Amino acid sequence: MKLGRPRAGAKGRRGRWRAAPAGAMGGHGPGRPRIRLRPWREDDAPAFAAPNADPEVMRHFPAPLSRAESYAMLARAREAEARHGFCFRAAEHRRRARLIGLCDVQHVAFEARFTPAVEIGWRLFPSFWGQDLAREAADLALDAAFGPLALDEVIAFTVPANRPSWGLMRRLGMRPDGAFEHPRSPEGHALRSHLLYRMRRGDACHAGTGPDPPEEER
């Protein structure tokens, strides 16, 4: 599995995943893209911390995050981008010039049967749920993963109760690969069991299959 370092002279491939120009970050629909993925800025921290403290947003995670925990998460993301060239980045609404959440790929930070690996993830603020924006952001992340980053595979995981998340994984064309016990959740915890999905470069032709778009995406 190739992790993180682009192949020498790697270029966008023909087909579903093509490298997006830097800063273009387009969605899958016609017209001007609604979303861009960009590096984090210092002034993003307060806006990012507020939804992370919301129990509804974080109901599929072990607990809401304190302000300090959210700030530390952003600091780790910026360190990862400096080290590897990619991380979960800020998702911004182009027209509103407003932070709406996060999305992108990053190295999995724990050991499991499928690591080492690079995962795709997303988390949108509640006011932007139900608009298919998570799909657009994920399309951008996959464009970069299989384009300029030249990754061979991207994985994703979530708890079984998070149907919006695994529904989007299926719609992106990711393939289910069973379940695993998350090593950072204690034995017996309701969120310990996770579903695993994979996408290899050749799986891109299957994008668009799976359940209808969910009402919420997170």
TASUL-V426012 format. One record per pair of residues at least 12 apart in sequence whose ideal C-beta (glycine too) atoms are under 10 Angstrom apart, sorted by the first residue. I is the first residue (numbers start at 1). J is the second residue. If there is no record, write none. Layout:
i:I j:J
i:I j:J
This chain:
i:1 j:114
i:1 j:115
i:1 j:116
i:1 j:117
i:1 j:118
i:1 j:151
i:1 j:152
i:1 j:153
i:1 j:154
i:1 j:155
i:1 j:200
i:2 j:118
i:2 j:149
i:2 j:150
i:2 j:151
i:2 j:152
i:2 j:153
i:2 j:201
i:3 j:84
i:3 j:107
i:3 j:108
i:3 j:115
i:3 j:116
i:3 j:117
i:3 j:118
i:3 j:149
i:3 j:151
i:3 j:152
i:3 j:153
i:4 j:80
i:4 j:83
i:4 j:84
i:4 j:85
i:4 j:86
i:4 j:105
i:4 j:106
i:4 j:107
i:4 j:116
i:4 j:118
i:4 j:149
i:4 j:150
i:4 j:151
i:5 j:84
i:5 j:85
i:5 j:149
i:5 j:150
i:5 j:151
i:6 j:85
i:6 j:147
i:6 j:148
i:6 j:149
i:6 j:150
i:6 j:151
i:7 j:148
i:7 j:149
i:7 j:150
i:7 j:151
i:7 j:152
i:8 j:150
i:9 j:150
i:10 j:146
i:10 j:147
i:10 j:148
i:10 j:149
i:10 j:150
i:10 j:151
i:11 j:147
i:11 j:148
i:11 j:150
i:12 j:143
i:12 j:144
i:12 j:146
i:12 j:147
i:12 j:148
i:12 j:150
i:13 j:146
i:13 j:147
i:13 j:150
i:13 j:201
i:13 j:204
i:15 j:146
i:15 j:201
i:15 j:202
i:15 j:204
i:15 j:205
i:16 j:28
i:16 j:139
i:16 j:142
i:16 j:143
i:16 j:146
i:16 j:173
i:16 j:201
i:16 j:203
i:16 j:204
i:16 j:205
i:16 j:206
i:16 j:207
i:16 j:208
i:17 j:139
i:17 j:142
i:17 j:143
i:17 j:144
i:17 j:145
i:17 j:146
i:17 j:147
i:17 j:173
i:17 j:199
i:17 j:201
i:17 j:203
i:17 j:204
i:17 j:205
i:17 j:207
i:18 j:143
i:18 j:146
i:18 j:147
i:18 j:204
i:19 j:143
i:19 j:144
i:19 j:146
i:19 j:147
i:19 j:148
i:19 j:149
i:19 j:150
i:20 j:33
i:20 j:36
i:20 j:37
i:20 j:139
i:20 j:140
i:20 j:143
i:20 j:144
i:20 j:147
i:20 j:148
i:21 j:148
i:22 j:144
i:22 j:148
i:23 j:36
i:23 j:37
i:23 j:38
i:24 j:36
i:24 j:140
i:24 j:143
i:25 j:37
i:25 j:38
i:25 j:89
i:25 j:91
i:25 j:92
i:25 j:94
i:25 j:136
i:25 j:137
i:25 j:139
i:25 j:140
i:25 j:141
i:25 j:143
i:25 j:144
i:26 j:94
i:26 j:136
i:26 j:139
i:26 j:140
i:26 j:143
i:27 j:94
i:27 j:132
i:27 j:133
i:27 j:135
i:27 j:136
i:27 j:137
i:27 j:138
i:27 j:139
i:27 j:140
i:28 j:132
i:28 j:135
i:28 j:136
i:28 j:138
i:28 j:139
i:28 j:140
i:28 j:143
i:28 j:207
i:28 j:208
i:29 j:132
i:29 j:135
i:29 j:136
i:29 j:139
i:32 j:94
i:32 j:95
i:33 j:94
i:33 j:95
i:33 j:136
i:33 j:139
i:33 j:140
i:34 j:92
i:34 j:93
i:34 j:94
i:34 j:95
i:34 j:96
i:34 j:100
i:34 j:128
i:34 j:131
i:34 j:132
i:34 j:133
i:34 j:136
i:34 j:137
i:35 j:91
i:35 j:92
i:35 j:93
i:35 j:94
i:35 j:100
i:35 j:101
i:35 j:103
i:35 j:124
i:35 j:128
i:35 j:133
i:35 j:134
i:35 j:135
i:35 j:136
i:35 j:137
i:35 j:138
i:35 j:139
i:35 j:140
i:36 j:89
i:36 j:90
i:36 j:91
i:36 j:92
i:36 j:93
i:36 j:94
i:36 j:97
i:36 j:136
i:36 j:137
i:36 j:140
i:37 j:86
i:37 j:88
i:37 j:89
i:37 j:90
i:37 j:91
i:37 j:92
i:37 j:102
i:37 j:103
i:37 j:104
i:37 j:136
i:37 j:137
i:37 j:140
i:37 j:141
i:37 j:143
i:37 j:144
i:38 j:89
i:38 j:90
i:38 j:91
i:38 j:92
i:38 j:99
i:38 j:104
i:39 j:77
i:39 j:78
i:39 j:81
i:39 j:82
i:39 j:87
i:39 j:89
i:39 j:90
i:40 j:73
i:40 j:74
i:40 j:75
i:40 j:77
i:40 j:78
i:40 j:81
i:40 j:87
i:40 j:88
i:40 j:89
i:40 j:90
i:40 j:99
i:40 j:102
i:41 j:74
i:41 j:78
i:41 j:90
i:41 j:92
i:41 j:99
i:42 j:71
i:42 j:74
i:42 j:78
i:43 j:99
i:44 j:74
i:44 j:90
i:44 j:92
i:44 j:99
i:44 j:102
i:45 j:67
i:45 j:70
i:45 j:71
i:45 j:73
i:45 j:74
i:45 j:75
i:45 j:99
i:46 j:67
i:46 j:70
i:46 j:71
i:46 j:99
i:47 j:70
i:47 j:90
i:47 j:98
i:47 j:99
i:47 j:100
i:47 j:101
i:47 j:125
i:48 j:65
i:48 j:67
i:48 j:70
i:48 j:71
i:48 j:73
i:48 j:74
i:48 j:77
i:48 j:90
i:48 j:99
i:48 j:101
i:48 j:102
i:48 j:123
i:48 j:125
i:49 j:65
i:49 j:66
i:49 j:67
i:49 j:68
i:49 j:69
i:49 j:70
i:49 j:71
i:49 j:73
i:49 j:74
i:50 j:67
i:50 j:70
i:50 j:125
i:51 j:64
i:51 j:65
i:51 j:70
i:51 j:99
i:51 j:100
i:51 j:101
i:51 j:123
i:51 j:124
i:51 j:125
i:51 j:126
i:51 j:127
i:51 j:128
i:51 j:218
i:52 j:64
i:52 j:65
i:52 j:66
i:52 j:67
i:52 j:69
i:52 j:70
i:52 j:71
i:52 j:73
i:52 j:102
i:52 j:123
i:52 j:125
i:53 j:65
i:53 j:66
i:53 j:67
i:53 j:69
i:53 j:70
i:54 j:125
i:54 j:126
i:56 j:126
i:56 j:216
i:56 j:218
i:57 j:101
i:57 j:123
i:57 j:124
i:57 j:125
i:57 j:126
i:57 j:129
i:57 j:216
i:57 j:218
i:58 j:123
i:58 j:218
i:59 j:159
i:59 j:161
i:59 j:162
i:59 j:191
i:59 j:218
i:60 j:123
i:60 j:158
i:60 j:159
i:60 j:160
i:60 j:161
i:60 j:162
i:60 j:163
i:60 j:164
i:60 j:165
i:60 j:191
i:60 j:218
i:61 j:123
i:61 j:158
i:61 j:159
i:61 j:162
i:61 j:185
i:61 j:191
i:61 j:218
i:62 j:182
i:62 j:184
i:62 j:185
i:62 j:186
i:62 j:189
i:62 j:190
i:62 j:191
i:62 j:192
i:63 j:191
i:73 j:88
i:73 j:102
i:74 j:87
i:74 j:88
i:74 j:90
i:74 j:102
i:76 j:88
i:76 j:106
i:76 j:109
i:77 j:89
i:77 j:90
i:77 j:102
i:77 j:104
i:77 j:106
i:80 j:106
i:80 j:107
i:80 j:109
i:81 j:104
i:81 j:106
i:83 j:107
i:84 j:105
i:84 j:106
i:84 j:107
i:84 j:118
i:84 j:149
i:85 j:148
i:85 j:149
i:86 j:104
i:86 j:105
i:86 j:106
i:86 j:107
i:86 j:118
i:86 j:141
i:86 j:144
i:86 j:145
i:86 j:148
i:86 j:149
i:86 j:151
i:87 j:102
i:87 j:104
i:87 j:105
i:87 j:106
i:87 j:107
i:88 j:101
i:88 j:102
i:88 j:103
i:88 j:104
i:88 j:105
i:88 j:106
i:88 j:119
i:88 j:120
i:88 j:121
i:88 j:122
i:88 j:123
i:88 j:141
i:89 j:102
i:89 j:103
i:89 j:104
i:89 j:105
i:89 j:106
i:89 j:137
i:89 j:140
i:89 j:141
i:89 j:144
i:90 j:102
i:90 j:103
i:90 j:104
i:91 j:103
i:91 j:104
i:91 j:122
i:91 j:123
i:91 j:124
i:91 j:125
i:91 j:128
i:91 j:133
i:91 j:134
i:91 j:136
i:91 j:137
i:91 j:138
i:91 j:140
i:91 j:141
i:92 j:137
i:93 j:125
i:93 j:128
i:93 j:131
i:93 j:133
i:96 j:128
i:98 j:125
i:98 j:127
i:98 j:128
i:99 j:125
i:99 j:128
i:100 j:123
i:100 j:124
i:100 j:125
i:100 j:127
i:100 j:128
i:100 j:129
i:100 j:131
i:100 j:133
i:100 j:134
i:100 j:137
i:101 j:122
i:101 j:123
i:101 j:124
i:101 j:125
i:101 j:126
i:101 j:128
i:101 j:129
i:101 j:133
i:101 j:134
i:101 j:137
i:101 j:217
i:101 j:218
i:102 j:121
i:102 j:122
i:102 j:123
i:102 j:124
i:102 j:125
i:102 j:137
i:103 j:120
i:103 j:121
i:103 j:122
i:103 j:123
i:103 j:124
i:103 j:133
i:103 j:134
i:103 j:136
i:103 j:137
i:103 j:138
i:103 j:139
i:103 j:140
i:103 j:141
i:104 j:119
i:104 j:120
i:104 j:121
i:104 j:122
i:104 j:137
i:104 j:138
i:104 j:140
i:104 j:141
i:104 j:142
i:104 j:144
i:104 j:145
i:105 j:118
i:105 j:119
i:105 j:120
i:105 j:121
i:105 j:138
i:105 j:141
i:105 j:142
i:105 j:144
i:105 j:145
i:105 j:149
i:105 j:151
i:105 j:154
i:105 j:155
i:105 j:156
i:106 j:118
i:106 j:119
i:106 j:120
i:106 j:121
i:106 j:141
i:107 j:119
i:108 j:155
i:108 j:157
i:109 j:184
i:110 j:182
i:110 j:183
i:110 j:184
i:111 j:183
i:112 j:155
i:112 j:157
i:112 j:180
i:112 j:181
i:112 j:182
i:112 j:183
i:112 j:194
i:112 j:196
i:113 j:177
i:113 j:178
i:113 j:180
i:113 j:181
i:113 j:196
i:114 j:153
i:114 j:155
i:114 j:157
i:114 j:177
i:114 j:178
i:114 j:180
i:114 j:196
i:114 j:198
i:115 j:155
i:117 j:151
i:117 j:153
i:117 j:154
i:117 j:155
i:117 j:156
i:117 j:157
i:117 j:196
i:117 j:198
i:118 j:145
i:118 j:149
i:118 j:151
i:118 j:152
i:118 j:153
i:118 j:154
i:118 j:155
i:119 j:154
i:119 j:155
i:119 j:156
i:119 j:157
i:119 j:196
i:119 j:197
i:120 j:137
i:120 j:138
i:120 j:141
i:120 j:142
i:120 j:145
i:120 j:154
i:120 j:155
i:120 j:156
i:120 j:157
i:120 j:168
i:120 j:169
i:120 j:172
i:120 j:174
i:120 j:197
i:120 j:199
i:121 j:138
i:121 j:141
i:121 j:156
i:121 j:157
i:121 j:158
i:121 j:165
i:122 j:134
i:122 j:135
i:122 j:137
i:122 j:138
i:122 j:141
i:122 j:156
i:122 j:165
i:122 j:168
i:122 j:217
i:122 j:218
i:123 j:137
i:123 j:165
i:123 j:217
i:123 j:218
i:124 j:137
i:124 j:216
i:124 j:217
i:124 j:218
i:125 j:218
i:126 j:216
i:126 j:218
i:128 j:217
i:128 j:218
i:129 j:164
i:129 j:214
i:129 j:215
i:129 j:216
i:129 j:217
i:129 j:218
i:130 j:164
i:130 j:213
i:130 j:214
i:130 j:215
i:130 j:216
i:130 j:217
i:131 j:213
i:131 j:217
i:132 j:168
i:132 j:171
i:132 j:213
i:132 j:214
i:132 j:217
i:133 j:217
i:134 j:164
i:134 j:165
i:134 j:168
i:134 j:171
i:134 j:172
i:134 j:213
i:134 j:214
i:134 j:216
i:134 j:217
i:134 j:218
i:135 j:168
i:135 j:171
i:135 j:172
i:135 j:207
i:135 j:208
i:135 j:213
i:135 j:217
i:137 j:217
i:138 j:154
i:138 j:156
i:138 j:168
i:138 j:169
i:138 j:171
i:138 j:172
i:138 j:174
i:138 j:217
i:139 j:172
i:139 j:207
i:141 j:154
i:141 j:172
i:142 j:154
i:142 j:172
i:142 j:173
i:142 j:174
i:142 j:199
i:142 j:204
i:142 j:207
i:145 j:199
i:145 j:201
i:146 j:199
i:146 j:200
i:146 j:201
i:146 j:202
i:146 j:203
i:146 j:204
i:150 j:201
i:151 j:199
i:151 j:200
i:151 j:201
i:152 j:200
i:152 j:201
i:152 j:202
i:153 j:198
i:153 j:199
i:153 j:200
i:153 j:201
i:153 j:202
i:153 j:203
i:154 j:172
i:154 j:174
i:154 j:197
i:154 j:198
i:154 j:199
i:154 j:200
i:154 j:201
i:154 j:203
i:155 j:169
i:155 j:174
i:155 j:177
i:155 j:196
i:155 j:197
i:155 j:198
i:155 j:199
i:155 j:200
i:156 j:168
i:156 j:169
i:156 j:172
i:156 j:174
i:156 j:194
i:156 j:195
i:156 j:196
i:156 j:197
i:156 j:198
i:156 j:199
i:157 j:169
i:157 j:177
i:157 j:179
i:157 j:180
i:157 j:182
i:157 j:194
i:157 j:195
i:157 j:196
i:157 j:197
i:157 j:198
i:158 j:191
i:158 j:194
i:158 j:195
i:158 j:196
i:158 j:197
i:158 j:218
i:159 j:179
i:159 j:182
i:159 j:185
i:159 j:190
i:159 j:191
i:159 j:192
i:159 j:193
i:159 j:194
i:159 j:195
i:160 j:179
i:160 j:191
i:160 j:193
i:160 j:194
i:160 j:195
i:161 j:190
i:161 j:191
i:161 j:193
i:161 j:195
i:162 j:191
i:162 j:194
i:162 j:195
i:162 j:214
i:162 j:216
i:162 j:218
i:163 j:211
i:163 j:214
i:163 j:215
i:163 j:216
i:164 j:211
i:164 j:213
i:164 j:214
i:164 j:215
i:164 j:216
i:164 j:217
i:164 j:218
i:165 j:195
i:165 j:197
i:165 j:214
i:165 j:216
i:165 j:217
i:165 j:218
i:166 j:194
i:166 j:195
i:166 j:196
i:166 j:197
i:166 j:210
i:166 j:211
i:166 j:214
i:167 j:210
i:167 j:211
i:167 j:212
i:167 j:213
i:167 j:214
i:167 j:216
i:167 j:217
i:168 j:197
i:168 j:210
i:168 j:211
i:168 j:213
i:168 j:214
i:168 j:217
i:168 j:218
i:169 j:195
i:169 j:196
i:169 j:197
i:169 j:198
i:169 j:199
i:169 j:210
i:170 j:197
i:170 j:206
i:170 j:207
i:170 j:208
i:170 j:209
i:170 j:210
i:170 j:211
i:171 j:207
i:171 j:208
i:171 j:209
i:171 j:210
i:171 j:211
i:171 j:212
i:171 j:213
i:171 j:214
i:172 j:197
i:172 j:199
i:172 j:203
i:172 j:204
i:172 j:206
i:172 j:207
i:172 j:208
i:172 j:209
i:172 j:210
i:173 j:197
i:173 j:199
i:173 j:203
i:173 j:204
i:173 j:205
i:173 j:206
i:173 j:207
i:173 j:208
i:173 j:209
i:173 j:210
i:174 j:196
i:174 j:197
i:174 j:198
i:174 j:199
i:174 j:200
i:174 j:203
i:174 j:206
i:174 j:207
i:174 j:209
i:174 j:210
i:175 j:196
i:175 j:197
i:175 j:198
i:175 j:199
i:175 j:200
i:175 j:203
i:175 j:206
i:175 j:209
i:176 j:195
i:176 j:196
i:176 j:197
i:176 j:198
i:176 j:210
i:177 j:195
i:177 j:196
i:177 j:197
i:177 j:198
i:178 j:194
i:178 j:195
i:178 j:196
i:178 j:197
i:179 j:193
i:179 j:194
i:179 j:195
i:179 j:196
i:180 j:192
i:180 j:193
i:180 j:194
i:180 j:195
i:180 j:196
i:181 j:193
i:181 j:194
i:182 j:194
